[in-house]
Amino acid sequence: MNSDLLKTLKPTLDEVFSHLHENPEKSWSEKNTTKYIADLLESHGFDVHLFERIPGLYVEFGSGSPVVALRTDMDALWQEVDGEFRANHSCGHDGHMTMAVGACLLIQELIDKNQFSMDEGGTIRVIFQPAEEKGQGALSVIDTGLMDDVDYLFGVHVRPIQELKDGEFSPALHHGASRQVSCEIYGEEAHAARPHLGKNAIEIGSSLVDALKSIHVDTTIPWSVKVTRFQAGGEAGNVIPGKAVLTMDARAQTNAAMEQLGEGISRSIRAVEEMYDARIAQKVLLDIAAAEVSEEARDILKKSIIEAVGEEHLGEEVVTPGGEDFHFYTKRRPHIKAAMLGLGCGLVPGLHHPHMTFNHDQLIVGVDILSRAVMTALEQARQQSAPMLG
């Protein structure tokens, strides 16, 4: 159904990807990216809605309920590339935006050619979201109220070759929950010759590291907690340090397991505080929700993959410990039926590698799959909301 239109769109989307790839912007700084996409979509006749307080935008087809949304992320990572720190699209968000733009243009063409109709009511909403890498962008969009009326939500993420082969597509990505916790440990400085007069922050922190090993979480669910930063003391080697900073990274495959893990971390901190009669200030730096995949949304993506490229290119559902703030949408708005497409595109050597690369020809396939998914979901939602007869 879409092959000729896709061929026509591909040169435009190649240009879009090249521009986005060559002009990355870090989280919360996606102003030029927002302007570029807004200008591009406006030139194709779209009514663009800019967010008021944050970068990003959305466009819509139709109006009223039901509402089916497609979300893409916009930001690049800030990382060292060949000895220079700069914004860099090493997580594939340039490709994600290209697919979202492509879905807009393809659906518009299908409507114009009377191959898909919005006359029966409902809304297709395409959202360009900032700051995914900070784990805060989805929450900022939720705060605008834009997600309150959404029935179905779809997303996409390029996947490394270790998870999906080039040309293989997954109907669901099961990201895990992740949490980073910073602990400031307040002991008491003393002369190293009189340790009994102080409270050694290094010893307190070491006890906390050991205490984390005693946490128990459901063993059937993958989880971990480990210390990734521990700093204490100054240049003097004869001073008992009174302050230390410790950062831990916690991972769990489900939101329920992460809550268990968080409670265990807090218990460990309280126990060490009591043991040393010291104070440990806990601060959550990052808290990402785990995937809550809707079977209905997953099945729609599965059907769309088969229709677009054939069952032989349908991959398994991917379970990954990596995090994605896409899943805040379902955690904060549980009524939303959501799933995320995994795009197998020969991605090497891995996500977040400064020289990550992938097969750009798979982006147009992603456009096809995502467009089919949102249109199918709208038709399905229309049927579900239609009044019963008889």
Residue pairs with C-beta under 8 A, 6 or more apart in sequence:
1 115
2 106
2 110
2 308
2 368
2 371
2 372
5 106
5 109
5 110
6 106
6 364
6 367
6 368
9 102
9 105
9 106
9 109
9 364
9 367
10 364
12 105
13 98
13 101
13 102
13 105
13 363
13 364
13 367
14 360
16 40
16 97
16 98
16 101
16 102
17 94
17 95
17 98
17 360
17 363
19 36
20 33
20 36
20 89
20 94
20 97
20 98
21 89
21 94
23 32
23 33
23 36
24 76
24 86
24 87
24 88
24 89
24 94
25 31
25 32
25 33
25 74
25 75
25 76
25 87
26 75
26 76
26 77
26 78
26 87
26 133
27 75
27 78
27 130
27 131
27 132
27 133
27 134
27 136
27 137
28 54
28 55
28 75
28 130
28 131
28 134
29 55
29 75
29 87
30 55
30 56
30 74
30 75
30 130
30 131
31 55
33 55
33 74
33 97
34 50
34 55
34 56
34 57
34 74
34 128
34 130
37 57
37 97
37 101
37 128
38 48
38 50
38 57
40 101
41 48
41 59
41 101
41 104
42 48
44 104
44 105
44 108
45 108
46 59
46 104
46 108
47 59
47 60
48 57
48 58
48 59
49 57
49 58
49 59
49 60
50 56
50 57
51 57
51 58
51 140
51 141
51 144
52 144
53 140
54 130
54 131
54 137
54 140
54 141
55 74
55 130
55 131
56 74
56 127
56 128
56 129
56 130
56 137
56 141
57 127
57 128
58 125
58 126
58 127
58 128
58 146
59 104
59 125
59 126
60 123
60 124
60 125
60 126
61 107
61 108
61 111
61 118
61 123
61 124
62 118
62 121
62 122
62 123
62 124
63 121
63 123
64 121
64 122
64 123
65 121
65 122
65 123
65 149
65 151
65 385
66 122
66 123
66 151
66 152
66 378
66 381
66 382
66 384
66 385
67 122
67 123
67 124
67 125
67 149
67 150
67 151
67 152
67 381
68 122
68 123
68 124
68 125
68 150
68 151
68 152
68 153
68 154
68 374
68 377
68 378
68 381
69 124
69 125
69 126
69 127
69 147
69 150
69 152
69 153
69 154
69 374
70 100
70 103
70 124
70 125
70 126
70 127
70 153
70 154
70 155
70 370
70 374
71 100
71 126
71 127
71 129
71 138
71 153
71 154
71 155
71 326
71 329
72 93
72 96
72 97
72 99
72 100
72 126
72 127
72 128
72 129
72 155
72 156
73 93
73 96
73 97
73 129
73 130
73 132
73 133
73 137
73 325
73 326
74 93
74 97
74 128
74 129
74 130
74 132
74 137
75 93
75 130
75 131
75 132
75 133
75 134
75 137
76 87
76 88
76 89
76 90
76 91
76 93
76 94
76 133
77 87
77 88
77 89
77 90
77 91
77 133
77 352
78 85
78 86
78 87
78 88
79 85
79 86
79 88
79 90
79 352
79 354
80 354
81 88
81 354
81 355
82 354
88 354
90 351
90 352
90 353
90 354
90 355
90 356
91 133
91 351
91 352
91 356
92 157
92 158
92 347
92 351
92 356
92 358
93 132
95 158
95 343
95 345
95 358
95 360
95 363
95 366
96 155
96 156
96 157
96 158
97 128
98 363
99 156
99 343
99 363
99 366
99 367
99 370
100 126
100 128
100 370
102 363
102 364
102 366
102 367
102 371
103 126
103 367
103 370
103 371
103 374
104 126
106 367
106 368
106 371
107 116
107 124
107 371
107 374
107 375
110 116
110 371
110 375
111 117
111 118
116 375
118 124
120 382
121 382
122 378
122 381
122 382
124 374
124 375
124 378
125 146
125 150
127 141
127 146
129 137
129 138
129 141
130 137
130 140
131 137
131 140
132 138
132 324
132 325
132 326
134 286
135 286
135 287
135 288
135 323
135 325
136 325
137 325
138 325
138 326
138 327
138 328
138 329
139 325
139 328
139 332
141 147
142 328
142 329
142 332
142 333
147 153
147 329
147 332
147 333
147 336
148 333
150 329
150 333
150 336
151 335
151 336
151 337
151 377
151 381
152 294
152 296
152 297
152 300
152 336
152 337
152 338
152 374
152 377
152 378
152 380
152 381
153 297
153 329
153 330
153 336
153 337
153 338
154 297
154 301
154 338
154 339
154 340
154 341
154 370
154 373
154 374
154 377
155 324
155 326
155 338
155 339
155 340
155 341
156 340
156 341
156 342
156 343
156 366
156 370
157 173
157 324
157 340
157 341
157 342
157 343
158 343
158 345
158 347
158 351
158 358
159 170
159 173
159 318
159 342
159 343
159 344
159 345
159 347
160 347
160 348
160 350
160 351
161 344
161 346
161 347
161 348
162 350
163 170
163 318
163 320
163 342
163 344
164 170
164 315
164 318
164 342
164 343
164 344
164 345
165 315
165 344
165 346
166 344
166 345
166 346
166 359
166 362
167 309
167 313
167 344
167 362
167 365
168 313
168 314
168 315
168 344
169 305
169 309
169 313
169 314
169 315
169 341
169 342
169 343
169 344
169 365
169 366
169 369
170 315
170 316
170 317
170 318
170 341
170 342
170 344
171 298
171 299
171 301
171 302
171 305
171 314
171 315
171 317
171 339
171 341
171 342
172 291
172 293
172 298
172 301
172 317
172 318
172 339
172 340
172 342
173 291
173 293
173 317
173 318
173 320
173 324
173 339
173 340
173 341
173 342
174 253
174 290
174 291
174 293
174 317
174 318
174 319
174 320
175 288
175 290
175 291
175 320
175 321
175 322
175 323
175 324
175 326
175 327
175 340
176 222
176 251
176 252
176 253
176 254
176 290
176 291
176 320
176 321
176 322
176 323
177 251
177 252
177 253
177 254
177 255
177 257
177 258
177 288
177 289
177 290
177 323
178 249
178 250
178 251
178 286
178 287
178 288
178 321
178 322
178 323
179 249
179 250
179 251
179 258
179 261
179 262
179 284
179 286
179 287
179 288
180 228
180 247
180 248
180 249
180 250
180 284
180 285
180 286
180 287
181 247
181 248
181 250
181 265
181 282
181 283
181 284
181 285
182 245
182 246
182 247
182 282
182 283
182 284
182 285
183 205
183 208
183 245
183 246
183 247
183 248
183 269
183 280
183 281
183 282
183 283
184 243
184 244
184 245
184 280
184 281
184 283
185 201
185 204
185 205
185 208
185 232
185 243
185 244
185 245
185 246
185 278
185 279
185 280
186 201
186 242
186 243
186 278
186 279
186 280
186 281
187 198
187 199
187 200
187 201
187 204
187 240
187 241
187 242
187 243
187 244
187 276
187 278
188 197
188 198
188 199
188 240
188 242
188 278
189 198
189 239
189 240
189 241
189 242
190 196
190 197
190 198
190 199
190 239
190 240
190 242
191 197
191 198
191 238
191 239
191 240
192 237
192 238
192 239
192 240
193 238
195 240
198 240
198 242
199 240
199 242
199 276
199 277
199 278
200 240
200 241
201 232
201 233
201 241
201 242
201 243
201 244
201 278
202 232
202 233
202 241
202 244
203 276
204 244
204 272
204 276
204 278
204 280
205 230
205 232
205 244
205 246
207 272
207 275
207 276
208 246
208 268
208 269
208 272
208 280
209 227
209 230
209 246
211 268
211 269
211 271
211 272
212 225
212 226
212 227
212 248
212 264
212 265
212 268
214 268
215 225
215 261
215 264
215 265
215 267
215 268
216 264
217 223
217 252
217 257
217 260
217 261
217 264
218 257
218 260
221 252
221 253
221 254
221 257
222 251
222 252
222 253
222 321
223 250
223 251
223 252
223 253
223 257
223 258
223 261
224 250
224 251
224 252
225 248
225 249
225 250
225 251
225 261
225 264
225 265
226 248
226 249
227 246
227 247
227 248
228 247
228 248
228 249
229 245
229 246
229 247
230 244
230 245
230 246
230 247
231 244
231 245
231 246
232 241
232 243
232 244
232 245
233 239
233 241
233 244
234 241
247 285
248 265
250 258
250 261
250 262
250 265
251 321
252 258
252 260
252 261
252 290
253 290
253 319
253 321
254 290
255 289
255 290
255 292
255 331
258 290
265 282
266 282
269 280
269 282
272 278
272 280
273 279
273 280
288 323
288 324
288 325
288 327
288 328
289 325
289 327
289 328
289 330
289 331
290 327
291 324
291 327
291 330
291 340
292 327
292 330
292 331
292 334
292 338
293 317
293 338
293 339
293 340
294 330
294 336
294 337
294 338
294 339
296 337
296 380
297 337
297 338
297 339
297 377
298 317
298 339
300 339
300 373
300 376
300 377
300 380
301 339
301 341
301 369
301 373
302 314
303 372
303 376
304 369
304 370
304 372
304 373
304 376
305 313
305 314
305 341
305 369
306 314
307 372
308 365
308 368
308 369
308 372
309 365
309 368
309 369
315 342
315 344
318 342
322 351
324 340
326 338
326 340
327 338
329 336
329 338
330 336
330 338
341 366
341 369
341 370
341 373
343 362
343 363
343 365
343 366
344 362
345 358
345 359
345 360
345 362
345 363
346 358
346 359
346 362
347 356
347 357
347 358
348 356
348 357
348 358
349 355
349 356
350 356
